[in-house]
């Protein structure tokens, strides 16, 4: 994947460099207009040159399409985990695993918010979880609890013993709200608009 990414980056960098350089040369009037016209006249008048240019253009388009297809295929492959069952292949979306982890982390009271990201490679599964904790949480204990829970749940869910690396990033620490969100404020109660009758005793 790294080699393919480097090749793609080099190819498109070269193309943009040539196009940008051509624009700069035209804008700066480095090459006289007559020279450019004569060059294009040579291209059009020489059949061999036109054949070479056409073949080069087709080859570049073909390479671009192939690179895009391979890149998209590799990206899709990396977004799933596949394993073989006796009856056929099974693939699991990494998004499904992330949702599963997010629901599991909700059981920990000290965690306000969790945003897990799962990556799969030949070396194993890497989970990076960005969390928001409440201020009364013991960070070492809570993070260790999260790591153990995530590793156990993922291995049990997948039914494999592949290495699972857990990284916890505490992005924010917040105070707990004194009043639950589901309790309505008294301001939302409509005011009394009737008349009050007083009786004398």
TIKOL-84701 format. One record per residue (C-alpha): x, y, z. Coordinates in Angstrom, 1 decimal, decimal comma, always signed. Example, Ala and Ser with C-alpha at 12.3 -4.5 7.8 and 13.67 -1.06 7.14 Angstrom:
REM residues 2
        x        y        z
    +12,3     -4,5     +7,8
    +13,7     -1,1     +7,1
//
This chain:
REM residues 201
        x        y        z
     +0,0     +0,0     +0,0
     +2,8     +2,4     +0,8
     +4,6     +1,6     -2,5
     +1,3     +2,2     -4,4
     +0,6     +5,4     -2,6
     +4,1     +6,6     -3,3
     +3,8     +5,7     -7,0
     +0,5     +7,5     -7,3
     +1,8    +10,6     -5,5
     +4,9    +10,7     -7,8
     +2,8    +10,2    -11,0
     +0,3    +12,9    -10,2
     +3,0    +15,3     -8,8
     +4,8    +14,9    -12,1
     +1,7    +15,6    -14,2
     +0,8    +18,7    -12,2
     +4,4    +19,9    -12,2
     +4,5    +19,7    -16,0
     +1,1    +21,4    -16,4
     +2,0    +24,1    -13,9
     +5,4    +24,7    -15,5
     +3,8    +25,0    -19,0
     +1,4    +27,7    -17,6
     +4,3    +29,6    -16,1
     +6,3    +29,5    -19,3
     +3,3    +30,8    -21,3
     +2,6    +33,5    -18,8
     +6,2    +34,7    -18,6
     +6,5    +34,6    -22,4
     +9,8    +32,6    -22,1
     +9,2    +30,8    -25,4
     +8,3    +33,0    -28,4
     +4,9    +32,4    -29,8
     +6,3    +31,6    -33,3
     +8,4    +28,8    -31,7
     +5,3    +27,2    -30,1
     +3,4    +27,5    -33,4
     +6,2    +25,9    -35,3
     +6,5    +23,1    -32,8
     +2,8    +22,3    -33,0
     +2,9    +22,5    -36,8
     +5,7    +19,9    -36,7
     +3,6    +17,6    -34,5
     +0,6    +17,9    -36,9
     +2,6    +17,5    -40,1
     +4,7    +14,5    -38,9
     +2,6    +11,3    -38,8
     +5,1     +9,4    -36,6
     +5,1    +12,1    -34,0
     +1,3    +12,1    -33,9
     +1,3     +8,4    -33,4
     +3,8     +8,6    -30,6
     +1,8    +11,3    -28,9
     -1,5     +9,5    -29,2
     +0,0     +6,2    -27,9
     +1,5     +8,1    -24,9
     -1,8     +9,8    -24,2
     -3,7     +6,4    -24,2
     -1,0     +4,9    -22,0
     -1,2     +7,7    -19,5
     -5,0     +7,4    -19,3
     -4,8     +3,6    -18,9
     -2,2     +3,9    -16,1
     -4,4     +6,5    -14,4
     -7,5     +4,2    -14,5
     -5,5     +1,2    -13,3
     -4,0     +3,2    -10,4
     -7,4     +4,5     -9,3
     -8,9     +1,0     -9,5
     -6,1     -0,6     -7,5
     -6,1     +2,2     -4,9
     -9,9     +1,9     -4,4
     -9,6     -1,9     -4,1
     -6,9     -1,7     -1,5
     -8,9     +0,8     +0,5
    -12,0     -1,3     +0,4
    -10,0     -4,3     +1,4
     -8,5     -2,5     +4,4
    -11,9     -1,5     +5,6
    -13,0     -5,1     +6,2
    -11,7     -8,1     +8,1
    -12,1    -11,4     +6,3
    -11,8    -15,0     +7,5
    -12,7    -18,4     +6,1
    -15,5    -20,6     +7,4
    -16,1    -24,2     +6,2
    -19,0    -22,9     +4,1
    -17,2    -19,8     +2,7
    -15,6    -16,5     +3,3
    -16,9    -14,0     +5,9
    -16,1    -10,3     +5,9
    -16,8     -7,9     +8,8
    -16,8     -4,2     +8,3
    -14,5     -2,1    +10,5
    -17,4     +0,3    +11,0
    -19,4     -2,5    +12,6
    -16,6     -3,2    +15,0
    -16,3     +0,5    +15,8
    -20,1     +0,7    +16,6
    -19,8     -2,4    +18,7
    -16,9     -0,9    +20,7
    -18,8     +2,4    +21,2
    -21,8     +0,5    +22,6
    -19,6     -1,5    +24,9
    -17,8     +1,6    +26,3
    -21,1     +3,1    +27,3
    -21,2     +0,6    +30,2
    -18,3     +2,5    +31,8
    -19,8     +5,3    +33,9
    -16,7     +7,5    +33,9
    -16,8     +7,8    +30,0
    -18,9    +10,6    +28,6
    -18,1    +10,1    +24,9
    -16,1     +7,5    +22,8
    -15,0     +7,7    +19,2
    -13,1     +4,5    +18,3
    -11,2     +4,0    +15,0
    -10,2     +0,4    +13,9
     -7,4     -0,4    +11,5
     -6,6     -4,0    +10,3
     -3,3     -5,2     +8,9
     -1,3     -8,3     +8,6
     +0,3     -7,5    +12,0
     -3,1     -7,5    +13,7
     -5,9     -5,1    +14,7
     -5,2     -1,6    +16,0
     -7,9     +0,3    +17,8
     -7,4     +4,0    +18,6
    -10,2     +5,3    +20,9
    -10,6     +9,0    +21,5
    -12,6     +9,5    +24,7
    -14,1    +12,3    +26,8
    -13,9    +11,5    +30,5
    -15,7    +12,9    +33,5
    -13,5    +14,9    +36,0
    -14,1    +12,4    +38,8
    -12,6     +9,5    +36,8
     -9,3     +7,9    +37,8
     -7,6     +8,0    +34,4
     -5,1     +5,2    +34,8
     -7,8     +2,8    +36,2
    -10,5     +3,8    +33,7
     -8,2     +3,6    +30,6
     -6,8     +0,2    +31,8
    -10,4     -1,0    +32,2
    -11,3     +0,2    +28,7
     -8,3     -1,4    +27,1
     -9,1     -4,8    +28,8
    -12,7     -4,6    +27,9
    -12,1     -3,6    +24,2
     -9,5     -6,3    +23,7
    -11,6     -9,0    +25,2
    -14,9     -8,0    +23,5
    -13,2     -7,7    +20,0
    -11,4    -11,1    +20,3
    -14,6    -12,8    +21,5
    -16,7    -11,2    +18,8
    -14,3    -12,1    +16,0
    -13,5    -15,5    +17,4
     -9,7    -15,0    +16,7
     -6,6    -14,5    +18,8
     -4,9    -12,0    +16,6
     -2,9     -9,3    +18,3
     -5,1     -6,4    +19,3
     -3,4     -3,1    +20,1
     -5,5     -0,6    +22,1
     -4,6     +3,1    +22,2
     -6,6     +5,5    +24,3
     -6,5     +9,2    +23,7
     -8,2    +11,3    +26,3
     -9,2    +14,4    +24,3
    -11,2    +16,2    +27,0
    -12,2    +16,1    +30,7
    -15,6    +17,5    +31,7
    -17,6    +18,0    +34,8
    -20,8    +16,0    +35,3
    -24,0    +17,9    +35,0
    -25,8    +18,6    +38,2
    -29,2    +18,2    +36,7
    -30,2    +15,5    +34,2
    -31,1    +16,6    +30,7
    -34,5    +14,9    +30,8
    -35,7    +17,1    +33,7
    -37,6    +20,0    +32,4
    -37,0    +23,5    +33,7
    -39,7    +25,3    +35,6
    -39,6    +28,0    +33,0
    -41,2    +25,6    +30,5
    -44,3    +25,4    +32,6
    -47,0    +27,7    +31,1
    -48,0    +30,6    +33,4
    -51,4    +30,6    +35,2
    -53,7    +32,9    +33,3
    -57,0    +32,4    +35,3
    -58,5    +34,6    +38,0
    -58,0    +33,9    +41,7
    -61,1    +34,3    +43,9
    -60,6    +35,2    +47,6
    -63,2    +34,3    +50,2
    -63,5    +35,9    +53,6
    -64,1    +33,8    +56,7
//
